[in-house]
Amino acid sequence: MLEIIWSVKLKFIAMLKEIKWNFSFRKQDIQTTKEFFSMLFHLFLVHFILVVSDIIRFLKFMKSIIIKKIIFIPLILMILLFTIYLSFINGSAKHQLFEEKIFPKFYYDTAIELRDPKDRFAGTIAQPQSLVTNPSLFIDQVPSVFWSLLQEKYDPSLNFDSNATMFYEALFNGGYYNGIDVSAPLTESKKLIVHMITEQNLNIKQNLTLTQQLINAFIKKHPFEKNTNNIKRLKLAKTFFHQLKADNGLNFKAWLLTQRDFFILNRKGYGLKDCVEIFFGKAMDDLSTAEQAILLVLYDKPYQMNLSLKKQKKEWERIKKSAITLIDNSEVIKNHYRVVSDIKKMPFPKLPSFPDSLMEVVGQITSKNKEQFSSLPTRSDALLQSLKAPLNEDLDKLFQEYSISPKSKLLTKVTLNFDLNENFYFNHYFKAQIESLLLATSWVSVVNEEGNMIRLHQQNTEYLHPQPIGNISKLFSTLLFVDRGDKYYTKYCNKSSKNELLSEKGYKICIPQAWIDSRRVFASNKMLPIYDAFIKYKEQDRRGDNVYYEPIYNKKIEALYQNLDLTPLENNEPRVGLGTGKLEMTPLELQTSLHKITQLLYNPNHIFHGLRLIKSFEYHDINENRVEKEIKFHSFESPEQISPTFQNFFTEDKRVILKTIFKTPIYKSYGSLQWLKNYINVKFVFAKESHKNGVHWLIGVFKKSGKYYSFTIFLEDKNLTKIEVKYRIQKLLELTIKSIIKSRKMKFEYMKQVFRD
């Protein structure tokens, strides 16, 4: 049958060649159009008779097949199977399935790349909506040599610019139709037959196309149902291919190499970009041809990182040998000898690998710390440590503020706004020093003038439900009082809270001995009732005591809340919140507010930068269920905007009064924090403490080398006595300041821990 079909094809080609030859040979002799068509008719008639004879032979062949039923049945089955196969791969892509079920899952699988201000790769962190435990990095650009080798090995016909659009073109010319290499089943059948004849067995490894590999990898992570058979996978192939082939297959490549496992650790697989960082400690743009060949071997068989050292070395030799074979057999590599030589020279990798700049932080990979750096998520855990929890909180806010969702933007990179190595050393040094304190929950942070978090340590970092901050709300109340015109000698009535919150508030119910001035109110470690001060206050002059009734209006209170991100208790009136210490704030939120007050109070002429853990971020727009090639960049380095109403809180005359009041707890005999004066060559500008229901705070500002640093210390332990609380806060503050003043000693302490073995 195949011979007859081939004969018809050859006769048809011969007819076309003869017409062309006759026309070129006789074009001088042909006088009229009639003669030309007469020649064509004669040639067509001759070849038509020959083709008809072949058709008659074909019909006779089919008649003989029908008579021989034993042969006819397999033929019918073969035609039926081919028809079914064609029906599977035919038809249009399922856009709705891709949009609603497939595409969002890819977004959830993508991790965010974290870098410090020096552009050092700190690791990865999962997207806030992440549904998987080991998300991989999104790939902006696949290395060209690597992709060429990959195509050569699996799909030479895969071309995103000019794919076969007709089935017969894909079948006879080699190519893709609806995302499927239609000749693959025929090729695999041929391999199977040849292997069966030559090797006398049926054990042959199927050479999956890249589309099939993408579907297999994706379904492994996200099964649409319990059992997904090959028929369903064929139907998915056209959906994947048609939706991902734009921009020369940019999204197709990104999906394939993110879903595919390159190395496996603790039964979790990681994608291409993750592998490049772990295996070579460099960016993909910096990879050599030899390194890209190694990557292709890892693509074929993922590297197991849980092996013993002996097995790892054996595995490394196998990887190099496979890479050399790959290069030797490749037609896309020109200088085979040099590339093979580079592969042979490659030493056994010390996994995980680090960029040289990051080794400044790590010091050295030892058996003691290897495990915590072996994957990008564990690397970020180790390097960021206690910064990770507030960073996640910042990311959540950022996602809400910029409407980043699976249908709008894909966040790919975040640059942090703190010194990675200093904080890394601090956490190790600090953790060892405070081990004897047996703290249940704690937070220590220090922020410099530029709004950079230079120290942060947390223990038991979950603080989803902020605690009331107690009498620290005096810090914010004082801003309102001084803005009204109150002085440091202005007096307020110290009466019971019960009396203060009565509807009748007057001078008569306050005995003369109960009036105390602003400094004593601020210095007290108790939450004195100052709600009444929002309505009236008392000043003493030559004419005697005068009581003034001048309420602080909501416009001013709202400016304070908005510019400092203050939050009252639920259903709590803002004035009451500030007056009786009923604000809710996390340590990070309190530190942010404290930083703003510090800079406006002590550096009013400097460019004001708010406290930000994130310096900048990059994202891709998502358009029609495709990740756009162009990267968008957003930076927080620009000065932060503050409302004119709030700026007016810090005029020159008001700053003098505020500074006088704020420093009272440290520098007056009736202050509660005089012990702070004795700290290691540091001048404390102001400080405030609060103790309520087992929640203990110490916040403040110190000055060192002409610069102002705000700090926050937070403890939560209901079992500690007053003496124990004071001792622990003293110890935490002392160690924090020492880490700043004697940073080299802090680093030395860390190195002693690392190299002890």
N, C-alpha and C positions, 0 to 999 in steps of 0.2 A: 504493500500500500504506500509506504513512504517513497519507494522507488518511482511509482507512477506520479505521485505529487511532485516529486523532484523533477521528473521529466517534463511535466506541464510548465513548471517554473522556467526550466532551461529553454523550452521552445518559445515561450513568451519573450524571454530576453533576446533570443536569437532573432525573432521577428523584428524587434526594435532596432537591433544592430544592422540587419539587412536593409531596413527602410532607410536608415541613416546613411549606409554605405551607397545604396543605389542613388539616393538624392544627391550626394556629393559627387558621384561619378558621372551622372547623366544630367546634371543641372544645366549644362551648356546645350544639350540636345533637346530638352523639353521646351516646346514652342508655346503650348497653350495650357491652361488650367485643366482642360479635359484630359490631356495626355498625363498630367501629374496624378490626377485621381484615378485614372485607368491603371497606372503603375501600382498605386497603393492598393487598389481593389484586388489586383492579380496576386500581390504578395500576401495580403491578408487571407485570400481564399486558400492559397497553398498551405499556409500555417494553420488556418482554421481546420482544414481536413486532417492535418497531423494531430492537432489538439483533440479533435472529436474522436480520432482513433484511440487516443490515450484515455479519454473519458469512457469509451466503450469497454476498454480493457479494465478500467476501474470498476465499472458496473458488473462485469463478469466476475471480478475478484470478490466483490461484495456478495454476489449470488452464491459463489462457492463457500464463502464464510457462513452465510445463512444456512446452507445445507449442512455444513459441519457445525452442529450446535455447540460442541465442546469448546470450539475456538470462539464462537460468536458470543457466548455468555461473558467471558473475561473482557471482550472488547466493549460490550455494552456497559459493563461495570466501570471500565476505565473511562469511557466517555461520560458516564454519570458522575463519577468522582471529580473529573476535570470541570464539569459544569457546576458542581457544588462549590469547588474551590474558587472558580471564577466569580460565583455569586457572593462569596465571602469578601473578596477583596474589591469588589465593584461597589459603586454607590458613593455618596458624599460623606464627608466627615461630620461627626456629631458635635456640633458647636455648643449646644446647650450642656451636654455631658462634660465637655472640657471646661466650660465657664463655671459651672456650679460645683462639680465634684473633683476635677483633676487639678486645675490651675491653683486654687487656694491652698491645696495640700503642698504643692511645691514651695509656695511662699512660707508656709509654716515650717518647712524643713530647713530653712536658710538661717544660718547664724550670722551675727554681726561681728565684724572684725574690729578689734580694739587696739588702738595705738596711743602711746603717750606723746607729750608735746615734742619730744625729740624724734618722733615718727618711728619708734621702736614697737615692734609687733608684740603686744602683751598677751594675746590669745583671742578667744572668742567668747561670746555670750549669746544665749539663745534669744530669738525674738520674743517679746512679751507674750505673743499668742502661740508660741511653739507647742506642737503636739507630740514631738518626738524627743527622745532623750539624747540623741547624738546628731544635732543638725550640722550640716556642712556649709562651707563658705560658697557664696555665689561666685561664678567665674565670669569676669568681664571679657577676657580675651584668652582663648586657648592657644598654647604655644604652637607655632606653625609646623615645625618639624614633627612634633608629637602627633598632631592631627594627620599629617601626611602619612606617617608610619602606620597609624591606626587604620586609615582608609585602605592602605595597601594590604594590610593583613586581613581585614574583614570585608570591606565594601569598596572595591576600586571604582564601581559605577556610581557611587553616591555623590551626586553633584547637585547642590541646592539651586544653582543658577539655571540649569537647562536639563531638568528631569524629563523622562519620557512621559508624555501625557496620554498616549494611546497604548492599549494593552499589547497589541502586536509589536509595537516598537520596543516596549520593555522586554518582551519575550524573545525577539530575534536579535535585537541590537544590544541587549544587556542594559538594565536600568531599573528605575523604581516606578511603580504605578500605584498610586494611592498609598504611598509610604511603604510599599512592600517590594522586595526584590522578587519579581514573579518567576524568574528563572531558578531561584534558589531550590525549590523542591526537585526540579529536574537535575540540577547539579548534584544535590545531596543523594538522589537516587542513583545517579551514575557512580558517585564515589562508593556508595554502599555495594553496588554490583561488582565494581573493580576490586574493592577490598575483600569481598566474599570469595572471588575467584582466586586472587593472589595469596590471601592470608588464611583462607578457609575458616573464617569466623565473622560474626555480625557485630563485633564490638568496635563501633566507629563513633568518634566524638563529633557531634553536630557543630558546624561552624556557623553560629548564629550571626545574623546581620545586626548592624548597629541599632536599627529600629527595634528588633526583637529584644536585644539586650536592654534597651531603655525601658521597654514595657516590663520585662522580667524584674528589673531592679526596682521599678516604681511599685509594681504590684506586691513585691516582697515587703516593702515598707507600708504600703497602703492597700491591702486587699479590699476590692470592692464588695466581695462576698466571700464566703468560706472557700469555695472551689471555683477557680478561674481557669477554664480549659483553653486549649489551643485555638479553638474556634473563636472564643471571645477575645483572645489576644490578637488574632488576625483582624477582627473588627476594630479593636482599639488602635492598631497600627496606623490606619489611615487618619484617625482623629489626631494622634500625636504628631504625625509627620506634617499634615497640612497646617496645623496650628503653630508649629515651631520652625518652619523652614524659612521664615522671613529673615532679612539681613544676613544672607548666606548661611543660614542655619545657626545663627548666634545663640538663640534660645535652645535649639536642639542640642548643641554641643554642651551648653551650660547644664542642661537637665541631665544629659547622659553621664557627664563626668562628676556631677554632684551626687547623683543617686548611686553611682557605681562605687564599690568599696575598693580602696587602694591599700589601706592597711587596717588591720583588725586588732582591737585591744579590748579585753574583757567582753568579747562577743559583740562589740559595737564597731561598725564600720565607718570609715571617714573618706571623704571625697578627694579630688585631685589637689585643690589648693591647700587643704589641710596636710596632705601627704608631702607636698613640696616644702612646707615650713618645717615639718617634723623630720623629714629624711635629709633635706639639704640645707635647711636654715636660711633660705633666701627667697626672694620674690620670683614669680614665674618668668618674668621678663629677663632675669639674669641666668636662666638655666642654659647649660651647654648642650650640644647635640648628644653627647654621651649620657648626660643626666636624663634627657628626654627619652632616650632608648631604655634606660633603667625604669623609668616611669611606665613605659608600655608593657614591660615584663610584669610590673606590679599590677597593671590593669588586667592582665591575663590571669594572674594568680596573686591575690592580696598577700601582703607581708604580715605574718603573725608576730606581734610584738611581745607575746607572753612566753616565748620560747626561752630555754636555757641558753647561756652564752655559747656553749658548744654547738647547739642546734642553730643558733642565729648565724654563726660563722659559716656553717655548712650551707645554710639557706642563702647567705650572701654570695657564696661561690656559684651556686646554681643560678642566681639572678644575673650575675656577670656573664656567665657562660651563655645563658639564653639571650642576653642583650647583644653579645658578640655575634651569635648565629643570626639574629634579627638584622643586624647591620650588614653582615656578609651577603645576605639574600635580598637586600633592599635595592631597589632601583631609584628611590628618591634621594638617597644619600650619595653624594659625589665622592668625597675624600674618605673612603672606607678605612684605609690604613691608619690615618690619624685618629679617627673616632674610636676604632678598635683599640688602638694604643692607649687612648685616654681611659677607656673602660678598664683595661687591664691594670692601669696604675691606680685606680680608685681604691683607697684603703677601706677597711671594714668600718662602716659608719657607727659613730657613738650616738645611738638613739636615746633620747631625742636630741636633734641638732638645734643649735641656736645661732642667730646672727651674732657677729662679733660684738656689736654694740650692746646687745642684751646680756652678754656674758659678764658685763660689768656689774649687773644686778645679781645674777645667779651665782657668780664666783666660780663654780666648777660643778659638773655633773658627777655625783658620787652615788654609790649604792644606797645611801641614806635619803637622797632627795630626788632620785631618778623618777620614781613613780609619780610624783606630783607634777612633773613636767612632760609626761609621756604623750599627752594629747593636748590639743589647743584649749578645750574646756578646763582641763585640770591645770594647764599653765596659767590661765586667767585666774582660776581659784587661788593658786599659790602666789601669784604676783600681786593681785588686787587684794586678796584676803578680805579684811573687814570693809573695804570700800565697795564690795560687790553689792551688798544690800541697798545702801543709799543710791548707788548707780542704777540699780534696777528701778528704784522709786523714781529717779529722774527720767529714765527712759519711758516709764509709763506715762508720766506727765507730757513728755515730748511727743509721744505717739498721739495723745489726745489733742495737744495744741496744734499739731500740724496735720491732723486727720490722716495719719498713716495707717492704712488698713490693707488687707489683701486685694482690694479693688482699686487702690490709688497709688501707693508707693511701696517700694521695696528698699528698706534701709540696709546698706551693705557695709558701711564703715563709720566708726565713731572715734574721734580723737579726744583724749582725756585732758583735763586741765590741772593735773597734779604730777608731782615728781615721783615717778614710778619706783626708782631705786631707793630714795630716801624713805618713803613710806614702807617699802618692803623690809628694809633693815629695821625700821622702827617697830614694826609688828612683831618680828622675831625677838628683838631685844626687850621690848616691853612685856611680851607674853612670859618670857623667862623671869623677868624681874618681879612681876606681880603675882606669880604662881602661889606664893604663900598667903596672899590676901584672901583667897577663896571667894572671889566675887561671883555672884550669881548672874547679874546683868550689869553691864557697864558700857560707857561711851566716853571717849576722850578725843577731842578734835582741836586743831589750831589752824587758823586761816590768816594769810598775810595780806598786805595792802592791795595786791592785785586780784584778790579774790580766789587765790589758789589754795586748795586744801593741802597744807604741807605735812600735817600729821592727822591720822585717823586710826583709832583702834576701837573695835567693838567686840563684845562678848555676848553671845546669845542675841543675835542681831535682829530678831523679829520684833518689830514695833509697829504693827499694823494698827493698833489701837492706842493713839497718843495719850499720855497722862496729863492731867491738869498741872500747870507749871507753878502753882502756888504764888508766893509773894514776889517772884521774878516779874510779875506783871507790873510791879512798881516802876520798872525800867521804862515801860511804855507810857504808863500814866504820867510820869514826871515830864515827859516830852509835851504832853497836852497842857499841864499846869504852867510850865515855864513859857510856853507859847502864849498862854492867856495873859501873862505878865507877872506870875508868881516869882518870888525871889527865894534864895536859900534860907532866909529868915522868916518867910511866910509861915503862919501857924494854922494848924488844922485841929479839929476836935477829935480826941482819941476816946471815943465812947464805944459801947458794945455794938456788935453787928446787928443785934436784934433791934436796938433803938435806932440805929442808923438807917435801917431799911423801912422804918415807919413812914407813913405819908406825911406826918408833921415833922419837919426838920427845922429846928430853930436854935438860936444862940442861947436861949434860956435853959435848955436841958444839958448844957455843957458847963461843968464846974470849972473855975479858973485854973485849977491844977491840971486839968485834962488837956489843955492846949499845948501842942508840941510843934516845933518847926520842921521844915522840909527835910533837913539833914538827918534828924532823929527818926523821922518816918522812914527814910530810905535806908538808914543804917540798921534798923531793927531786923532781926531774923524772923520775926513773926509777921503774919499778914494783918497789919493794923487796919482798922476800918477807915478807908479813905474814899468810899463811895460818895459821902457827903461833900467831899472837897470838889466834886464836879459842879456843885451848886453854889457853895460859898467858901470863903476863907477869911482869915484874920491877919491884919498887919498891925505892927506896933510902931508908932511914931511919937513925936514930941507932944502931940495932943492926947496921947493915950492909945488904948486898943480900939480898933475900928473893925467892924465886921462888914464885909462886902458880899453882896449877892450878885454873882456874875456867872451864869451857867456856861459850860463848854458845849457848843452846839454840835449837832450830828455831822455837819459838813466836815469839821475838823477830825472827829472820831473816825469817820469813814475814810478820810485821807490816810490816817494812821494805819487802819486795818488793810487798806488796799496796797500801800507801798511797802509794808512789812509782812504781808501775807499772814496776818494774824487770824486765828480761828477761835471763836467763843464756843462754849459748850452748846450742845443742841438746845434750841428754844431759849437761849440765854440772851438777854438784852446786852448789846456791846458795852454800854457804860458800866453795867454791873460786872461784866467779865473783867474789865480793866480794874475796877475798884475793889473787887474781892478775890482776885486771883483765880478766876474760872476760865482761863484760856486753855486750849488743847494744842500742843505742839510736839512734834517729834524732835529729837536732838538736832537733826539736820536742818529742820525749819527754824529752830531757835538760833542755830549757828548762823544761818543766812541772815536773819533779822539783826543779829548782833553785829555781823560784819558791816551791814549798811549803816547802822548807827555809829559804829567806830569810825568809819571813813568820813562820814558827813560831819562828825564832831571834831576829829583831829586832823583830817586832811581835806578840808573843804575846797581847796584850790586845785586839787589833783583831778585828773579825769577819773570819773567814778566807774568802776567795773564791779558788777554784782557777783556774788558767790556762785560759781558754776562748776559742777563736776565735769560737764561736757563742754569742750572747747568748740567743736564743730562736728558736723556729720554729713555724710554723703548718701544720696538715695537715687534710685531709678524710678522714673514715672512708669506706671503700668497703663497701657493703652490697648484697648480691645483684647484683653487677656494676653498681652505680650509685654515682656520687660523691655523697655526702650533702651537703645544702645547708649544714648547720651546720659551722662551722670550729672545730677544737680548737686550743688554744694551750698551748705548754709553754715555760717560762722557766728559765734556768740562773742567775738572779740570786740565788737563795737560797744561804746559806752552805754550803760543802762539808763533808760529814761525814768526820771522821777518827777512827780507832779509839782507844779509851782507852789501849791498849798503846803506840801510836805517839805520842800526846800526852805520855806519860810520858818520852819521849826528850828533852823540852824543858822540864824543870823549871828553876827559877831557878838552882840551883847547877850543873846540867849545861850550861846556856847559857853561863855564864862560862867554863867549860873549853873548850867547842866554839869560842867566839869566839877564845880565845887560840890554839888550835891552827890554826884556819882562816886567821888573818891572818899566820901565820909566813912564808909564801913572799914576802911583800911587805916586812915590817918587821923581819926579822932578817938579820944579816950573812950567814948561810949560806943564806938563801932564794934562790930562783931567779928571782923576779919583781920585784926591787927597782926596776927601771926604771918600773914602773907608778906609783910615788909622784910622778913628775914630771909627771903629766898635768893639764892645764888646770883648776885650781880644783875638782878632784873628789877626794873622799876614797874610796879603795878599801877596803872592809871586808874582803874576802878575794878570793882568786883561785887558780885551779889550772890547770895546763897538762898536756898529754899529747901525746906524739909516738910513734906506733907504726905501722910499715909504710906510711909515707907519708901517714898520717891524723893531722892536727894539730888539737888543741883548745885553746881558752882559755875558761874559764868563770869567773864571779865575780859580785861584788856591789859597787856603788858607792853612795855617799850624796850626794844633792844637795838643798839646801833642806829638809833634815829628812826627806826621803823616800828609801826604799831601792829600787834598781833592780837586777834580776838581768840578766846578759847572757851570751850564748853566741856564740862565734866558732868556725867550723869550716872547715878547709881540707883538700883532698885532692889531693896532688900529690907523686908519688914522686921527681920530678926536682929538687926544691928543696933547697938546702943549709940548714944550721942558721941561718946568718946571713940568708939570703933568707926563711926562714919567719918568723923574729923580726921582720924589717923589715915584712913584709906584715901580720902580726898587729898590730903597732904602728900601722900606717897605718889599718887597718880600725877599730881601737878609737878612734883619735884622731878620725877622721871621724864616727863614730857619736856620740861624746860631744859633738862640736861641733854636730851637727845638733840635739841636745836643748837645749844651752845657748844656741845662736845660731840658733833656728829661723827667725827672720825673714830672716837672711842666706841660709839654705838655700832658702827660698821665692824670694828674689830671684835666686839662681843659676838656679833652674828657669825663672823668668820670662824671664831673659836668653836661655835656650835656645829658648823658645817664640817670642818676638817678634824673634828675630835676623833673620828674613826680612822 
